[in-house]
Amino acid sequence: MKRRDLLRHLERHGCVFVREGHGHTIYENPANGKRVPIPRHREIPDVFARTICRQLDVPEP
């Protein structure tokens, strides 16, 4: 999955950008306060994208 598609999916479901890390971007779901680092690769494996969505309590893409 393309990284930009994953970020759009997360933002559509209420997640917000928090900050940039060294090699990753931090997104948070304000509804439950959970934060997840998202790597800065152009392609993110589908399995990892699903894991990120589950950790943020967002529907899988």
PDB file of N, H, CA, C and O in Angstrom:
ATOM      1  N   MET A   1       0.852  -1.168   0.000  1.00  0.00           N
ATOM      2  CA  MET A   1       0.000   0.000   0.000  1.00  0.00           C
ATOM      3  C   MET A   1       0.898   1.231   0.000  1.00  0.00           C
ATOM      4  O   MET A   1       1.922   1.265   0.683  1.00  0.00           O
ATOM      5  N   LYS A   2       0.509   2.230  -0.764  1.00  0.00           N
ATOM      6  H   LYS A   2      -0.323   2.203  -1.319  1.00  0.00           H
ATOM      7  CA  LYS A   2       1.263   3.482  -0.795  1.00  0.00           C
ATOM      8  C   LYS A   2       1.098   4.199   0.545  1.00  0.00           C
ATOM      9  O   LYS A   2       0.015   4.191   1.130  1.00  0.00           O
ATOM     10  N   ARG A   3       2.170   4.814   1.024  1.00  0.00           N
ATOM     11  H   ARG A   3       3.050   4.820   0.549  1.00  0.00           H
ATOM     12  CA  ARG A   3       2.144   5.508   2.305  1.00  0.00           C
ATOM     13  C   ARG A   3       1.109   6.626   2.301  1.00  0.00           C
ATOM     14  O   ARG A   3       0.372   6.793   3.273  1.00  0.00           O
ATOM     15  N   ARG A   4       1.048   7.387   1.222  1.00  0.00           N
ATOM     16  H   ARG A   4       1.646   7.251   0.432  1.00  0.00           H
ATOM     17  CA  ARG A   4       0.096   8.507   1.174  1.00  0.00           C
ATOM     18  C   ARG A   4      -1.349   8.018   1.233  1.00  0.00           C
ATOM     19  O   ARG A   4      -2.207   8.691   1.804  1.00  0.00           O
ATOM     20  N   ASP A   5      -1.624   6.847   0.644  1.00  0.00           N
ATOM     21  H   ASP A   5      -0.927   6.300   0.180  1.00  0.00           H
ATOM     22  CA  ASP A   5      -2.978   6.286   0.714  1.00  0.00           C
ATOM     23  C   ASP A   5      -3.324   5.885   2.145  1.00  0.00           C
ATOM     24  O   ASP A   5      -4.451   6.088   2.596  1.00  0.00           O
ATOM     25  N   LEU A   6      -2.355   5.318   2.852  1.00  0.00           N
ATOM     26  H   LEU A   6      -1.440   5.153   2.486  1.00  0.00           H
ATOM     27  CA  LEU A   6      -2.592   4.944   4.252  1.00  0.00           C
ATOM     28  C   LEU A   6      -2.848   6.192   5.099  1.00  0.00           C
ATOM     29  O   LEU A   6      -3.754   6.196   5.932  1.00  0.00           O
ATOM     30  N   LEU A   7      -2.059   7.251   4.895  1.00  0.00           N
ATOM     31  H   LEU A   7      -1.322   7.248   4.218  1.00  0.00           H
ATOM     32  CA  LEU A   7      -2.244   8.478   5.680  1.00  0.00           C
ATOM     33  C   LEU A   7      -3.600   9.109   5.396  1.00  0.00           C
ATOM     34  O   LEU A   7      -4.253   9.605   6.314  1.00  0.00           O
ATOM     35  N   ARG A   8      -4.029   9.098   4.149  1.00  0.00           N
ATOM     36  H   ARG A   8      -3.499   8.694   3.404  1.00  0.00           H
ATOM     37  CA  ARG A   8      -5.368   9.630   3.813  1.00  0.00           C
ATOM     38  C   ARG A   8      -6.453   8.810   4.507  1.00  0.00           C
ATOM     39  O   ARG A   8      -7.414   9.366   5.040  1.00  0.00           O
ATOM     40  N   HIS A   9      -6.296   7.490   4.496  1.00  0.00           N
ATOM     41  H   HIS A   9      -5.516   7.038   4.062  1.00  0.00           H
ATOM     42  CA  HIS A   9      -7.272   6.604   5.139  1.00  0.00           C
ATOM     43  C   HIS A   9      -7.363   6.922   6.639  1.00  0.00           C
ATOM     44  O   HIS A   9      -8.457   7.020   7.195  1.00  0.00           O
ATOM     45  N   LEU A  10      -6.213   7.080   7.278  1.00  0.00           N
ATOM     46  H   LEU A  10      -5.324   7.000   6.826  1.00  0.00           H
ATOM     47  CA  LEU A  10      -6.205   7.377   8.714  1.00  0.00           C
ATOM     48  C   LEU A  10      -6.863   8.727   9.001  1.00  0.00           C
ATOM     49  O   LEU A  10      -7.641   8.856   9.947  1.00  0.00           O
ATOM     50  N   GLU A  11      -6.547   9.727   8.182  1.00  0.00           N
ATOM     51  H   GLU A  11      -5.915   9.622   7.414  1.00  0.00           H
ATOM     52  CA  GLU A  11      -7.125  11.061   8.404  1.00  0.00           C
ATOM     53  C   GLU A  11      -8.628  11.074   8.157  1.00  0.00           C
ATOM     54  O   GLU A  11      -9.359  11.795   8.835  1.00  0.00           O
ATOM     55  N   ARG A  12      -9.100  10.275   7.186  1.00  0.00           N
ATOM     56  H   ARG A  12      -8.506   9.689   6.635  1.00  0.00           H
ATOM     57  CA  ARG A  12     -10.550  10.182   6.937  1.00  0.00           C
ATOM     58  C   ARG A  12     -11.284   9.616   8.143  1.00  0.00           C
ATOM     59  O   ARG A  12     -12.459   9.910   8.363  1.00  0.00           O
ATOM     60  N   HIS A  13     -10.580   8.802   8.921  1.00  0.00           N
ATOM     61  H   HIS A  13      -9.626   8.563   8.743  1.00  0.00           H
ATOM     62  CA  HIS A  13     -11.202   8.161  10.072  1.00  0.00           C
ATOM     63  C   HIS A  13     -10.849   8.860  11.380  1.00  0.00           C
ATOM     64  O   HIS A  13     -10.958   8.266  12.452  1.00  0.00           O
ATOM     65  N   GLY A  14     -10.424  10.123  11.296  1.00  0.00           N
ATOM     66  H   GLY A  14     -10.335  10.606  10.425  1.00  0.00           H
ATOM     67  CA  GLY A  14     -10.268  10.934  12.496  1.00  0.00           C
ATOM     68  C   GLY A  14      -8.882  10.992  13.105  1.00  0.00           C
ATOM     69  O   GLY A  14      -8.694  11.682  14.107  1.00  0.00           O
ATOM     70  N   CYS A  15      -7.913  10.303  12.551  1.00  0.00           N
ATOM     71  H   CYS A  15      -8.066   9.742  11.737  1.00  0.00           H
ATOM     72  CA  CYS A  15      -6.561  10.350  13.108  1.00  0.00           C
ATOM     73  C   CYS A  15      -5.877  11.645  12.685  1.00  0.00           C
ATOM     74  O   CYS A  15      -6.163  12.195  11.621  1.00  0.00           O
ATOM     75  N   VAL A  16      -4.972  12.123  13.533  1.00  0.00           N
ATOM     76  H   VAL A  16      -4.740  11.676  14.398  1.00  0.00           H
ATOM     77  CA  VAL A  16      -4.297  13.388  13.270  1.00  0.00           C
ATOM     78  C   VAL A  16      -2.781  13.207  13.351  1.00  0.00           C
ATOM     79  O   VAL A  16      -2.273  12.364  14.090  1.00  0.00           O
ATOM     80  N   PHE A  17      -2.078  14.027  12.568  1.00  0.00           N
ATOM     81  H   PHE A  17      -2.491  14.712  11.967  1.00  0.00           H
ATOM     82  CA  PHE A  17      -0.624  14.070  12.590  1.00  0.00           C
ATOM     83  C   PHE A  17      -0.182  14.685  13.907  1.00  0.00           C
ATOM     84  O   PHE A  17      -0.731  15.701  14.333  1.00  0.00           O
ATOM     85  N   VAL A  18       0.812  14.073  14.558  1.00  0.00           N
ATOM     86  H   VAL A  18       1.258  13.248  14.211  1.00  0.00           H
ATOM     87  CA  VAL A  18       1.317  14.603  15.822  1.00  0.00           C
ATOM     88  C   VAL A  18       2.680  15.260  15.601  1.00  0.00           C
ATOM     89  O   VAL A  18       2.865  16.437  15.912  1.00  0.00           O
ATOM     90  N   ARG A  19       3.641  14.487  15.058  1.00  0.00           N
ATOM     91  H   ARG A  19       3.491  13.531  14.806  1.00  0.00           H
ATOM     92  CA  ARG A  19       4.983  15.015  14.844  1.00  0.00           C
ATOM     93  C   ARG A  19       5.774  14.090  13.927  1.00  0.00           C
ATOM     94  O   ARG A  19       5.366  12.966  13.636  1.00  0.00           O
ATOM     95  N   GLU A  20       6.916  14.600  13.483  1.00  0.00           N
ATOM     96  H   GLU A  20       7.248  15.514  13.719  1.00  0.00           H
ATOM     97  CA  GLU A  20       7.841  13.798  12.699  1.00  0.00           C
ATOM     98  C   GLU A  20       8.904  13.250  13.640  1.00  0.00           C
ATOM     99  O   GLU A  20       9.432  13.981  14.478  1.00  0.00           O
ATOM    100  N   GLY A  21       9.215  11.972  13.506  1.00  0.00           N
ATOM    101  H   GLY A  21       8.785  11.379  12.826  1.00  0.00           H
ATOM    102  CA  GLY A  21      10.308  11.377  14.251  1.00  0.00           C
ATOM    103  C   GLY A  21      11.539  11.327  13.361  1.00  0.00           C
ATOM    104  O   GLY A  21      11.578  12.001  12.331  1.00  0.00           O
ATOM    105  N   HIS A  22      12.536  10.551  13.733  1.00  0.00           N
ATOM    106  H   HIS A  22      12.504  10.004  14.569  1.00  0.00           H
ATOM    107  CA  HIS A  22      13.755  10.464  12.942  1.00  0.00           C
ATOM    108  C   HIS A  22      13.498   9.785  11.605  1.00  0.00           C
ATOM    109  O   HIS A  22      13.861  10.325  10.560  1.00  0.00           O
ATOM    110  N   GLY A  23      12.882   8.616  11.622  1.00  0.00           N
ATOM    111  H   GLY A  23      12.587   8.178  12.471  1.00  0.00           H
ATOM    112  CA  GLY A  23      12.608   7.890  10.384  1.00  0.00           C
ATOM    113  C   GLY A  23      11.153   7.518  10.250  1.00  0.00           C
ATOM    114  O   GLY A  23      10.807   6.626   9.475  1.00  0.00           O
ATOM    115  N   HIS A  24      10.289   8.194  11.000  1.00  0.00           N
ATOM    116  H   HIS A  24      10.570   8.918  11.629  1.00  0.00           H
ATOM    117  CA  HIS A  24       8.876   7.843  10.993  1.00  0.00           C
ATOM    118  C   HIS A  24       8.028   9.073  11.315  1.00  0.00           C
ATOM    119  O   HIS A  24       8.535  10.110  11.742  1.00  0.00           O
ATOM    120  N   THR A  25       6.743   8.925  11.100  1.00  0.00           N
ATOM    121  H   THR A  25       6.331   8.082  10.753  1.00  0.00           H
ATOM    122  CA  THR A  25       5.775   9.974  11.400  1.00  0.00           C
ATOM    123  C   THR A  25       4.826   9.426  12.460  1.00  0.00           C
ATOM    124  O   THR A  25       4.422   8.265  12.387  1.00  0.00           O
ATOM    125  N   ILE A  26       4.472  10.235  13.428  1.00  0.00           N
ATOM    126  H   ILE A  26       4.801  11.178  13.488  1.00  0.00           H
ATOM    127  CA  ILE A  26       3.583   9.801  14.512  1.00  0.00           C
ATOM    128  C   ILE A  26       2.165  10.292  14.207  1.00  0.00           C
ATOM    129  O   ILE A  26       1.950  11.477  13.955  1.00  0.00           O
ATOM    130  N   TYR A  27       1.209   9.371  14.234  1.00  0.00           N
ATOM    131  H   TYR A  27       1.384   8.408  14.438  1.00  0.00           H
ATOM    132  CA  TYR A  27      -0.210   9.708  14.096  1.00  0.00           C
ATOM    133  C   TYR A  27      -0.934   9.254  15.346  1.00  0.00           C
ATOM    134  O   TYR A  27      -0.550   8.273  15.982  1.00  0.00           O
ATOM    135  N   GLU A  28      -1.996   9.984  15.695  1.00  0.00           N
ATOM    136  H   GLU A  28      -2.309  10.781  15.178  1.00  0.00           H
ATOM    137  CA  GLU A  28      -2.761   9.685  16.903  1.00  0.00           C
ATOM    138  C   GLU A  28      -4.248   9.658  16.573  1.00  0.00           C
ATOM    139  O   GLU A  28      -4.731  10.410  15.726  1.00  0.00           O
ATOM    140  N   ASN A  29      -4.961   8.772  17.264  1.00  0.00           N
ATOM    141  H   ASN A  29      -4.570   8.161  17.952  1.00  0.00           H
ATOM    142  CA  ASN A  29      -6.414   8.739  17.195  1.00  0.00           C
ATOM    143  C   ASN A  29      -6.913   9.464  18.446  1.00  0.00           C
ATOM    144  O   ASN A  29      -6.863   8.898  19.538  1.00  0.00           O
ATOM    145  N   PRO A  30      -7.398  10.719  18.311  1.00  0.00           N
ATOM    146  CA  PRO A  30      -7.817  11.484  19.483  1.00  0.00           C
ATOM    147  C   PRO A  30      -8.982  10.859  20.243  1.00  0.00           C
ATOM    148  O   PRO A  30      -9.181  11.149  21.423  1.00  0.00           O
ATOM    149  N   ALA A  31      -9.747  10.008  19.580  1.00  0.00           N
ATOM    150  H   ALA A  31      -9.585   9.772  18.622  1.00  0.00           H
ATOM    151  CA  ALA A  31     -10.892   9.383  20.240  1.00  0.00           C
ATOM    152  C   ALA A  31     -10.448   8.475  21.381  1.00  0.00           C
ATOM    153  O   ALA A  31     -11.146   8.363  22.388  1.00  0.00           O
ATOM    154  N   ASN A  32      -9.287   7.822  21.234  1.00  0.00           N
ATOM    155  H   ASN A  32      -8.720   7.914  20.415  1.00  0.00           H
ATOM    156  CA  ASN A  32      -8.841   6.911  22.281  1.00  0.00           C
ATOM    157  C   ASN A  32      -7.421   7.219  22.775  1.00  0.00           C
ATOM    158  O   ASN A  32      -6.933   6.553  23.687  1.00  0.00           O
ATOM    159  N   GLY A  33      -6.752   8.223  22.183  1.00  0.00           N
ATOM    160  H   GLY A  33      -7.149   8.764  21.442  1.00  0.00           H
ATOM    161  CA  GLY A  33      -5.432   8.626  22.647  1.00  0.00           C
ATOM    162  C   GLY A  33      -4.294   7.725  22.226  1.00  0.00           C
ATOM    163  O   GLY A  33      -3.174   7.887  22.710  1.00  0.00           O
ATOM    164  N   LYS A  34      -4.549   6.771  21.329  1.00  0.00           N
ATOM    165  H   LYS A  34      -5.459   6.639  20.935  1.00  0.00           H
ATOM    166  CA  LYS A  34      -3.497   5.855  20.898  1.00  0.00           C
ATOM    167  C   LYS A  34      -2.635   6.502  19.828  1.00  0.00           C
ATOM    168  O   LYS A  34      -3.145   7.184  18.939  1.00  0.00           O
ATOM    169  N   ARG A  35      -1.316   6.286  19.916  1.00  0.00           N
ATOM    170  H   ARG A  35      -0.902   5.732  20.638  1.00  0.00           H
ATOM    171  CA  ARG A  35      -0.365   6.822  18.945  1.00  0.00           C
ATOM    172  C   ARG A  35       0.407   5.683  18.299  1.00  0.00           C
ATOM    173  O   ARG A  35       0.696   4.670  18.935  1.00  0.00           O
ATOM    174  N   VAL A  36       0.739   5.868  17.011  1.00  0.00           N
ATOM    175  H   VAL A  36       0.504   6.691  16.494  1.00  0.00           H
ATOM    176  CA  VAL A  36       1.464   4.844  16.263  1.00  0.00           C
ATOM    177  C   VAL A  36       2.492   5.512  15.356  1.00  0.00           C
ATOM    178  O   VAL A  36       2.178   6.501  14.694  1.00  0.00           O
ATOM    179  N   PRO A  37       3.728   4.982  15.317  1.00  0.00           N
ATOM    180  CA  PRO A  37       4.703   5.477  14.349  1.00  0.00           C
ATOM    181  C   PRO A  37       4.460   4.838  12.987  1.00  0.00           C
ATOM    182  O   PRO A  37       4.189   3.641  12.897  1.00  0.00           O
ATOM    183  N   ILE A  38       4.559   5.633  11.937  1.00  0.00           N
ATOM    184  H   ILE A  38       4.779   6.606  12.011  1.00  0.00           H
ATOM    185  CA  ILE A  38       4.387   5.136  10.572  1.00  0.00           C
ATOM    186  C   ILE A  38       5.695   5.388   9.835  1.00  0.00           C
ATOM    187  O   ILE A  38       6.137   6.533   9.739  1.00  0.00           O
ATOM    188  N   PRO A  39       6.325   4.331   9.312  1.00  0.00           N
ATOM    189  CA  PRO A  39       7.620   4.506   8.654  1.00  0.00           C
ATOM    190  C   PRO A  39       7.520   5.371   7.404  1.00  0.00           C
ATOM    191  O   PRO A  39       6.463   5.459   6.781  1.00  0.00           O
ATOM    192  N   ARG A  40       8.627   6.006   7.046  1.00  0.00           N
ATOM    193  H   ARG A  40       9.486   5.935   7.553  1.00  0.00           H
ATOM    194  CA  ARG A  40       8.661   6.869   5.871  1.00  0.00           C
ATOM    195  C   ARG A  40       9.184   6.105   4.662  1.00  0.00           C
ATOM    196  O   ARG A  40      10.221   6.451   4.095  1.00  0.00           O
ATOM    197  N   HIS A  41       8.458   5.065   4.277  1.00  0.00           N
ATOM    198  H   HIS A  41       7.616   4.784   4.737  1.00  0.00           H
ATOM    199  CA  HIS A  41       8.766   4.320   3.058  1.00  0.00           C
ATOM    200  C   HIS A  41       7.645   4.602   2.074  1.00  0.00           C
ATOM    201  O   HIS A  41       6.506   4.825   2.482  1.00  0.00           O
ATOM    202  N   ARG A  42       7.950   4.596   0.789  1.00  0.00           N
ATOM    203  H   ARG A  42       8.876   4.415   0.457  1.00  0.00           H
ATOM    204  CA  ARG A  42       6.900   4.849  -0.210  1.00  0.00           C
ATOM    205  C   ARG A  42       5.848   3.750  -0.173  1.00  0.00           C
ATOM    206  O   ARG A  42       4.652   4.020  -0.290  1.00  0.00           O
ATOM    207  N   GLU A  43       6.296   2.520  -0.012  1.00  0.00           N
ATOM    208  H   GLU A  43       7.267   2.301   0.083  1.00  0.00           H
ATOM    209  CA  GLU A  43       5.383   1.378   0.066  1.00  0.00           C
ATOM    210  C   GLU A  43       5.412   0.815   1.478  1.00  0.00           C
ATOM    211  O   GLU A  43       6.480   0.591   2.048  1.00  0.00           O
ATOM    212  N   ILE A  44       4.239   0.589   2.033  1.00  0.00           N
ATOM    213  H   ILE A  44       3.371   0.771   1.570  1.00  0.00           H
ATOM    214  CA  ILE A  44       4.111  -0.053   3.341  1.00  0.00           C
ATOM    215  C   ILE A  44       3.403  -1.377   3.105  1.00  0.00           C
ATOM    216  O   ILE A  44       2.318  -1.398   2.525  1.00  0.00           O
ATOM    217  N   PRO A  45       3.997  -2.485   3.545  1.00  0.00           N
ATOM    218  CA  PRO A  45       3.354  -3.788   3.323  1.00  0.00           C
ATOM    219  C   PRO A  45       1.919  -3.800   3.861  1.00  0.00           C
ATOM    220  O   PRO A  45       1.635  -3.218   4.908  1.00  0.00           O
ATOM    221  N   ASP A  46       1.026  -4.466   3.136  1.00  0.00           N
ATOM    222  H   ASP A  46       1.257  -4.939   2.286  1.00  0.00           H
ATOM    223  CA  ASP A  46      -0.390  -4.507   3.514  1.00  0.00           C
ATOM    224  C   ASP A  46      -0.593  -5.053   4.927  1.00  0.00           C
ATOM    225  O   ASP A  46      -1.456  -4.574   5.663  1.00  0.00           O
ATOM    226  N   VAL A  47       0.197  -6.049   5.300  1.00  0.00           N
ATOM    227  H   VAL A  47       0.898  -6.438   4.702  1.00  0.00           H
ATOM    228  CA  VAL A  47       0.072  -6.630   6.643  1.00  0.00           C
ATOM    229  C   VAL A  47       0.378  -5.571   7.700  1.00  0.00           C
ATOM    230  O   VAL A  47      -0.308  -5.486   8.719  1.00  0.00           O
ATOM    231  N   PHE A  48       1.406  -4.768   7.453  1.00  0.00           N
ATOM    232  H   PHE A  48       1.963  -4.837   6.625  1.00  0.00           H
ATOM    233  CA  PHE A  48       1.782  -3.722   8.403  1.00  0.00           C
ATOM    234  C   PHE A  48       0.744  -2.602   8.431  1.00  0.00           C
ATOM    235  O   PHE A  48       0.466  -2.044   9.492  1.00  0.00           O
ATOM    236  N   ALA A  49       0.171  -2.271   7.274  1.00  0.00           N
ATOM    237  H   ALA A  49       0.398  -2.725   6.413  1.00  0.00           H
ATOM    238  CA  ALA A  49      -0.875  -1.238   7.216  1.00  0.00           C
ATOM    239  C   ALA A  49      -2.096  -1.674   8.031  1.00  0.00           C
ATOM    240  O   ALA A  49      -2.687  -0.867   8.749  1.00  0.00           O
ATOM    241  N   ARG A  50      -2.470  -2.944   7.917  1.00  0.00           N
ATOM    242  H   ARG A  50      -1.991  -3.600   7.333  1.00  0.00           H
ATOM    243  CA  ARG A  50      -3.598  -3.456   8.706  1.00  0.00           C
ATOM    244  C   ARG A  50      -3.289  -3.404  10.202  1.00  0.00           C
ATOM    245  O   ARG A  50      -4.166  -3.092  11.008  1.00  0.00           O
ATOM    246  N   THR A  51      -2.042  -3.710  10.572  1.00  0.00           N
ATOM    247  H   THR A  51      -1.330  -3.964   9.917  1.00  0.00           H
ATOM    248  CA  THR A  51      -1.638  -3.669  11.969  1.00  0.00           C
ATOM    249  C   THR A  51      -1.730  -2.247  12.519  1.00  0.00           C
ATOM    250  O   THR A  51      -2.194  -2.039  13.641  1.00  0.00           O
ATOM    251  N   ILE A  52      -1.289  -1.273  11.730  1.00  0.00           N
ATOM    252  H   ILE A  52      -0.913  -1.442  10.819  1.00  0.00           H
ATOM    253  CA  ILE A  52      -1.369   0.131  12.144  1.00  0.00           C
ATOM    254  C   ILE A  52      -2.828   0.522  12.378  1.00  0.00           C
ATOM    255  O   ILE A  52      -3.146   1.174  13.372  1.00  0.00           O
ATOM    256  N   CYS A  53      -3.710   0.127  11.466  1.00  0.00           N
ATOM    257  H   CYS A  53      -3.452  -0.402  10.658  1.00  0.00           H
ATOM    258  CA  CYS A  53      -5.131   0.462  11.607  1.00  0.00           C
ATOM    259  C   CYS A  53      -5.729  -0.185  12.851  1.00  0.00           C
ATOM    260  O   CYS A  53      -6.514   0.443  13.561  1.00  0.00           O
ATOM    261  N   ARG A  54      -5.365  -1.425  13.114  1.00  0.00           N
ATOM    262  H   ARG A  54      -4.728  -1.935  12.537  1.00  0.00           H
ATOM    263  CA  ARG A  54      -5.879  -2.105  14.305  1.00  0.00           C
ATOM    264  C   ARG A  54      -5.395  -1.414  15.575  1.00  0.00           C
ATOM    265  O   ARG A  54      -6.156  -1.267  16.531  1.00  0.00           O
ATOM    266  N   GLN A  55      -4.125  -0.989  15.590  1.00  0.00           N
ATOM    267  H   GLN A  55      -3.507  -1.109  14.814  1.00  0.00           H
ATOM    268  CA  GLN A  55      -3.585  -0.330  16.775  1.00  0.00           C
ATOM    269  C   GLN A  55      -4.280   0.998  17.048  1.00  0.00           C
ATOM    270  O   GLN A  55      -4.417   1.405  18.202  1.00  0.00           O
ATOM    271  N   LEU A  56      -4.719   1.675  15.987  1.00  0.00           N
ATOM    272  H   LEU A  56      -4.607   1.345  15.050  1.00  0.00           H
ATOM    273  CA  LEU A  56      -5.417   2.956  16.152  1.00  0.00           C
ATOM    274  C   LEU A  56      -6.941   2.795  16.257  1.00  0.00           C
ATOM    275  O   LEU A  56      -7.656   3.789  16.378  1.00  0.00           O
ATOM    276  N   ASP A  57      -7.432   1.578  16.212  1.00  0.00           N
ATOM    277  H   ASP A  57      -6.851   0.770  16.113  1.00  0.00           H
ATOM    278  CA  ASP A  57      -8.882   1.294  16.245  1.00  0.00           C
ATOM    279  C   ASP A  57      -9.606   1.967  15.072  1.00  0.00           C
ATOM    280  O   ASP A  57     -10.646   2.604  15.243  1.00  0.00           O
ATOM    281  N   VAL A  58      -9.031   1.808  13.891  1.00  0.00           N
ATOM    282  H   VAL A  58      -8.186   1.290  13.753  1.00  0.00           H
ATOM    283  CA  VAL A  58      -9.588   2.359  12.647  1.00  0.00           C
ATOM    284  C   VAL A  58      -9.920   1.175  11.738  1.00  0.00           C
ATOM    285  O   VAL A  58      -9.198   0.178  11.773  1.00  0.00           O
ATOM    286  N   PRO A  59     -10.981   1.240  10.925  1.00  0.00           N
ATOM    287  CA  PRO A  59     -11.272   0.131  10.007  1.00  0.00           C
ATOM    288  C   PRO A  59     -10.108  -0.113   9.067  1.00  0.00           C
ATOM    289  O   PRO A  59      -9.425   0.824   8.654  1.00  0.00           O
ATOM    290  N   GLU A  60      -9.887  -1.359   8.733  1.00  0.00           N
ATOM    291  H   GLU A  60     -10.442  -2.120   9.067  1.00  0.00           H
ATOM    292  CA  GLU A  60      -8.791  -1.711   7.815  1.00  0.00           C
ATOM    293  C   GLU A  60      -9.104  -1.224   6.411  1.00  0.00           C
ATOM    294  O   GLU A  60     -10.262  -1.222   5.996  1.00  0.00           O
ATOM    295  N   PRO A  61      -8.067  -0.809   5.671  1.00  0.00           N
ATOM    296  CA  PRO A  61      -8.292  -0.329   4.288  1.00  0.00           C
ATOM    297  C   PRO A  61      -8.670  -1.448   3.354  1.00  0.00           C
ATOM    298  O   PRO A  61      -8.892  -1.213   2.166  1.00  0.00           O
TER     299      PRO A  61
END
